[in-house]
Every structure is written in structure tokens, then in C-alpha cells.
Amino acid sequence: MFVTFNSEAGSSVTMFGDAAIELLKMMGHSGTVPSAVLADDVPAALARLQQALAAAEPAGKASQGKQSDDADAPPPIKLGQRAFPLIQLLTAAAQKHCDVMWEKGRRLV
């Protein structure tokens, strides 16, 4: 499943469903798809997301020292990296006082 975030404040953001739901929960939302955050609640949701990601970051740094079984495997993409486009969208929505909605997205091919 993919989840697409939309707002009048910027371009839509599509991401894998598991990452999107985890980020929604970090924002203080239930993780329900589809749903929305109203414009008045966007700044608080953004702040909760940023705090949760900052708190999760030290745990990610500790695991970097472990060697992978597959030396040729690329490093995993951290949740904070996956969250970056959503943070940009939430920031723009907070500045322009717009709602942010999300729904099941279509597979991008």
C-alpha cells in the first residue's frame, strides 16, 4: 500500500504505507487512512513529528556500528529521511494555514 499526502500548500507526497502510518502515529494521529489534519492542528502535529523523530535518532546512530551480513547491501533508509518530504509539506501547510489530507495512493510505475 502507498499513502499520498495532499495539501493546497504544496505538491503531494507519496510514500510506502508502513512508513506513512508510523509517521502519522508520531504526529499524534491514529494512523487511519484516509484522514486529515485541519489547518489549526498542523503546527502541533508537525512539532510532535519532529520531536518523535529527534528522539528516535540516537537509537539509529547506535545501530550504525553493527556490520551487515551483506557487505554490498546499501545502508537502510532511516525514517527521518523518509519523513523529509512530509515535514516540508507540513511546514508549508502551517505557514499557509492549510489542511493536510491523506489517502491510499496508487502505485507509481
Secondary structure, DSSP 8 states (H G I E B T S, - for coil): -EEEEEETTEEEEEEEHHHHHHHHHHTT----SSEEE-GGGHHHHHHHHHHHHHHHHHHHHHHTTS--S-TTS-----HHHHHHHHHHHHHHHHHHT--EEEEEE----
